[in-house]
Amino acid sequence: MKRIVFSGVVVWLSVMGNVLLAGDFSWEDIGRENLNCQALLVDAQESKIIFAGKSGNILKTDNAGKSWRRVLAVKGRDADINALVMEKNNCNVVYAATGNGLYRSSNLGERWERIFRGKAELENQCTAVLSTAEAIFVGTKAGLFISRDYGRSWYKQQTGIGSGCVLNIESGTGQNAAVYLAASSGIFKSLDDGQSWERVFVSYTHRDSGEEMVKEEPDQPERLTDINFVKTDIHNSNLLYFSSARGVYRSSNQGQNWEKLTEYGLLNRDVKMICLSDSSEIFALTSSGVFLYGPGRWVELSFGLAAGKLNYLALDNKTNIYIVGEKGIYKANPKNTSNSLPSVLLQEYLKSEPSIRDVQEAAIKYAEVSPEKIAQWRKTAARKAFLPKINIGLDRNSTDLWHWEGGSTTKSDDDVLRRGRDNIDWDVSLSWDLSDLIWNDAQTSIDVRSKLMVQYMNWNISTIVI
């Protein structure tokens, strides 16, 4: 039976032959023993320049990971590196949102300055950052702060968003691009560079009005929010995505209406973040894997990668994929593999596998319902009518009594009734029921076996092929 199940998996792969397999490319460890990284940034113009953040340190490589060096040490009780962002119009400017304020470098990470520090502990824990031509937005665990003078002064956004945790900030492209913000209370949109905000999606755990889009499941642990990340499409300003503990959602009208993408193939629907490639391919990161969204399904790209818990996902301008996590920093290039499964690889999977007919025969043999055996049963059942039923009877007669009288008055056993010998009667009878030549009760059991054989054949076809 193990052979049968494995055959089903392989035939399924042949049906899904237009889907990318993780085996089409390999993952390269470029972390050089830098473990437990939390964030990653790849230079938008030069992919050899990469920044990585781990607790208390920001690392940089100028040679695509061959060597790393520390460019910033973050001190404080909470020194996590939560986000690394490059200014869109100036790749020399890099921002780092840390647990101890917001840092900025104007010379590609060589020198840093802290440009924001919150008054309270939660305000000081920066979680997200976005720089536009009009303002700098920094998200904290206690709300959103905005600077319109390039970081010299800051004010807290008091209306619309509240003082909840900001998860990430994203902007569209072109003039008058919208700014989107994922927070613990929902997804927010601003069309005037942060002057006002509209909530376009309400967090599952913070609904205060209206009908819930997705009901809470009682077996899930309680969490601050189900929303994780918001992302725009650089080629279509109307397309907007967000990831959550319940999968990925998409809006084609800037958040006015939402549809949920399928979970099929997504091994863990708690998606931490999503990235879009230059060709608008959707990549999703969970704590245990990376997935690519195809027509109606997700395909895992990190199959076989033992990276531990995954924390961040990034792409570069050469279609490379980067993962940072518990056991290092990994890089892969799935170029030319996202649209078709090479026939050579498929043949390699199938060359040692039996056909569907072989699988059916193995299942029938296992259940002992082969058609030859059923036909033999029918012939044997018909011949049975020629054999008679034999009945043997046995009867014992013990009523023979006798006595002897000798006329003696002194013998104690004289004139006593005695039992005689037992008489045994026996008989043998033969009988035939010639109607069994046409139909007998054994046919019912045989027909059940025949039906079971058909079910096994149809089950294997539907289970393996569909």
N, C-alpha and C positions, 0 to 999 in steps of 0.2 A: 504493500500500500504506500510506502514511502516513495517508491518509484512513480506511482500514479500521481501523487500530489505534486512532485517536482516536475513531472511532465506538464501538468496544468500551468505551472508558473512559466515554463519556457514557452509554451504555445501562446500564453498571454503576451509575452514579450514580442512575439512575432506579430501579433495583432496591433500592438502599440509601437510599431516600427518607426513611426514618424516622431518619436519623442526622444529627447536627449537622455543619455545614460551617464551617470557619474564616472563610469569606467572609461569614457572617451577622453578624459584628461586627468592629470594627476596633480595633487597638491604638493607644494614645495614649502618647507619650513624656512622662513626668512627671519625668524625672530631672534636667532642666536641666543637662546636660553633666556630671553626676556618673557617671563611668564606673567599670567594674571593681568594682562593689559585690558584697559577699559574703553579706549577710544582710538580712532585711527583717522588720519587725514593724508590723502595723496595729492600732490601738487597737480593742479588742473592742467598745467602746460608741460611739466617735466615729471613723468611718472617715476623716475629714479629717486625723487625727493619725497620722503615719507616721514610723517610725524606719528608717534605712538604715545599714548598716555597710560601710565600705570600709577598706582598710588604714590604720591609724593614726587613724581618725576615726569618730565616730558622728554622723550627720546627722538632723535632725528637720524636718518640715514640719507646720504647723498648718492649711494650706489646700489639702490634697489634691495637693501637688506643685507649686503655683504658685511657691513659693519655698522654699529650703532654708537651714538654718543649722547650723553645727557646735555640738554640745552637749558633746562629750567628745573630747579628744585623747589617744590611747593611745601612750605612749612605749615604747621597748624595741626589741631586735633583731627580735623577732617581734611585730608589732602587729596581726595579722589579727583581724577581728571575725568569730568563727565562729558565734555564735548570739545572737539577741535574743529574750527571753521576758518576757511580762507575767504578773504574779501573778494567778491566777484569781479570787481573792476581793477583790483590791484593784488596780484598773487604774492607780493612781498609781505602783505599784512596778514598775520595769523592771530586768531583769537583762541584763548583757552578758558573754558568755563570750568572752574574748579570748586572744591568744597571750601576754599578760602579766598573767594573773590574771582573777579574776571581779569585775565592778563591779556596783554597785546604785545606783539612783536611787529616792528615795521621793516625789518630786514631779514625776513624769512627764517625767523627763529633764533637768530644769533644773540639778540638782546631783548629782554622782556621788561615790561612795566605793568604794575597793577593799576587798572583804571577804574575799577569799581570794587567797593567793599561795603557790604550791608551793615546796617546799624545793629540788627538783631542776628542771632545765630542762624535762623532759617533764611533770612535775607542774604546772609553772607554765602550760603551754599548755592552756588550758581549751577544750573542744570542744562541751560541751552543759551545760544547766542546767534544773532543774525545782524549783519551789517548791510544796509542799503545806502543809496545816495542821499537819503534824507535823514536817516537816524540809525542808531545802534540799539538793538533790543537785547536785553539779557533777562532770561528767565531764572527764577530762583524757586526755592521750596516755599516761599511766602509771597508769590506773585510776580508781576512783570515790571521791570524798570526800563526807562527809555531815556536816551541822551540824544539831543539834537545839535550839540556843539562838539561832536567827535570825542565824547567821553570826558569832557571837563566838568560837566554837571549832569545830575540824574534826577529824575522824578518818578515816583511810583504811579502806575496806572491804577486809578481808583475805581473806575466804573467799567462795568461789563464783564471783566475777567474775575475779579475777586482776589483773595489772598491765598488761593490754593497753589499747589505745586504745578509749575510749568514743566512739561516734558520735552518738547522741542518746538522750534520756530522755523518756518519755511516761507519762502516768497516765490511768487510766479515770475514770469519773464515779461519784458517789454515795458512800455510806458504805462503808468498807473497800475502797476502790477499789484495784485492783492497780497497781503501778508496773512499767513495762517499760523495758528498757534494751537498746539495740543496741550491741554491742561487736565488736571484731575476732575474738573467739572464739565469738560466737553471740548469740542472743536470750535475755535473762534476764527472769524475773518474780519479783516480791516481793509477798506478800500481807500483810506485817506492817511496812510503811513502811521497808523496807530493812534489817530485822534479819537476814533470811535471804533467799537467792536460789536460784531453780531455773532451770537452763538448759533452755529449751523448744525451742531449735533450735540446732544445731551449725553453725558456719561451714564452708563447703565446704573452705577451705584450712586449717582447724584441727581436722579430725575426728580424734578419738583412739579412737573405739570405734563399733561399729555399722556398718550398711550405708549407703553414701553415697546421698543422695537424688538428687543430680545429679552426673554424672561430669564431671571436668575435660576441657576441650577443649584439645588440644595446641597449637592455633594462637593461643590467647589469651595475652597477656602475664601474667606472674606479678604478683600484687598482694597487699597485706597481708591483705585479706579481701574476700569477695564481697558481704557484707552492707553496706547503705548506710543504711537508715532504718527505724524502726518507728513505727506509728501506730495509735491506737485509734479506735473509733466512739463518739461521745459519746451516741448513742441506744441503743446495744446494748453492754453491758459485756463480752459474750462475743466480740464481733467484734474481730479483731486482724489487722493487715496489716504486712508488711515488704517493702521494695524491695531489690533486689540487682542484681548484674551479670548475672543470668539472668532478670530480670523481676520480677513482683510475686506474692507469696504471700499467702494468706488463711487464717485459722483462725476457726472458729465456736465454739470451746470454749476460749478463752483460751490458745491455743498448744499444746494437747495434740496436735492433728492439723493438718496443713497441706495445702492444695491450691494448685496454681499456676494463676493466671489466664492466659487465653490471651495469646499474643504477637501475635495477628493484628491488623495495623494499627499495631503499635508498631515504628516505624522503627529504633529503637535500644533493645535490651532491657536495656541498662545503665541502670536507673532510679535517679537520684540521691536522689530523695525523693518522697513522696506526701502529698497533702492531701485531707481529706474536707470537703465542704460541709455546711451545716445539714440538707440533705436526703439526706445520705450518698452523694452522688456522689463518685466517686474520680477525682482528678486526679493525673497523674504527670509528673515533670520529668526529662528527659534533658539531656545537655549541648547538644543542638541543638533541642529542641522541648518543647511541653507537649501532653499527651494526656488525653482524657476517656474513661473506661471506660463502654461501653454494653453492651447485650445481646450477648455473645459477641465483642466486638471493641473496639479502641481507635480513637479518632478524633483526629487532630491539630488543635489549636486555634491553633497558632502558624504556620500556613501563610502564607508570604510575609513573615514578620517577620524582618528582618535585624538581629538583636540580638547576633550573635556567640555566644560560649560562654555558656551559661546556668548560673547558680550557685544560685538560690534561687527558691522558689515560695511564695506566700501568698494567702490568701483573706480577705475581710472579711464583715461581717454583711449586706451588700447584694449579695451574689453576685458582687462584682467579683473579678477575677483579677489578681494582680501577679506580674511577673517581674523579677528583677534579674540583670544579667549584664555581659558585657564592654563593651557599647555603651550601657548606660544602665538606666533603670527604666521599665517599661512596664505599662500598665493596660488592661484590657478588661472588658466586661460582656456575657456570653453569655445574659442573661436571656431567657426565652421562646423559646429556640432549641434546647434540648437534647433535645426530644422529637419534633420534626417538622421536615421540610425544607419551606420555603414553596414552594407550587406555582408561584408567579410566578418564583422563582429557578430552579426546575427547568426551566420552560418557556424561560427565557432561555438555559439551557445547551443545550436540545434544539432550539430553533427553526431553527437552521441545519444541523442534522445529518440525514443520510439515514436512511431506515428500515432495518430488518434485511434486508428484501428487496433494497434498493439495495446494501447491503454484500455480500450474496451474489452479486448480478449482477456487481459490480465484481471480486470474487475470481474468478468463473468466466471473465470476460473476460480477466483478467490471465493465467490459466492456459490460455486458448484451449480450453476444454472446454464450450462452450455446447451445449445440447440440439439446436438447429437445425443446428449444424455436424456433430454426431454423426449426426443423421438423414440429412444429405446424404451423409456418408461411406458409410453403409450402402447407399443407393441406387446410388451410384457403384461400390461394390464389387460389387453384384449385376450391374450392366450390363457389368462387365468380362468376364463369362463369354461374352458374344457376340463379343468380339474374339478373333481367332485368334492363336496363337503363330506367328511367322514365323521360319523357319530358312533361312539362305543358306549354301550350301556352295561352296567354290572349291578346285580341284585343278590342279596344274601337272605335266605329263608332260614330262620332259627326257631320254628314252631313245632319241630318234631320232638314229642315227649313220650316216655314209656315208663312202666313200673314192673317190678318182679315181686310176686308174693309166694313165699316158700311154706307158709303155714306155721312158721316157728313163732313161739311166744317169747323167746329169750334173745333173739338177735335184734339189735337196735335199728338196723337199717333194712329190716324186712318190711315189705309192703310200703316202699317209699317211691314217690314219683320222681323219675329221672329224665334229664335232657338228652335227646338223641343227637345225631350228627347234623351240622348245618348244611343246607342245600344252597349252592351258588348258581345263579342264572346270569347269563351274559348274552349280548346281541351286538351286531354290527350293521349300520345302515349307511348307504351312499345316496347323495342327492346332487342334482345339477340345477343351476339357474342360468339358462341359455340367454336370458335378456342381457347378461353382462357382456355378451358379444357386441352389443350395440352401445351400451352405456353402463358404466359402473362408478361407484363412489370414488374410486382412486383418481378418476379423471379430474375431479375438482381440485385436489391437491396438486396435480400435474399442471393444470391451467394457472394456478397461483404462481408456481415456479416459472412458467413461461412469461407471465406478466412481469415478474421480478427481473427477468433477463432483459426485457425491453426497457424497463425503468433504468437499469444500470447503464445500458447503452446510451439512452437519451440524457441521463444525468451527466455522464462524462462529456458528451458533446456540448451541452449547455454550460457546464461548469468551466470547461477548458477554453472554449472558443469565445463565449460572450465576454 
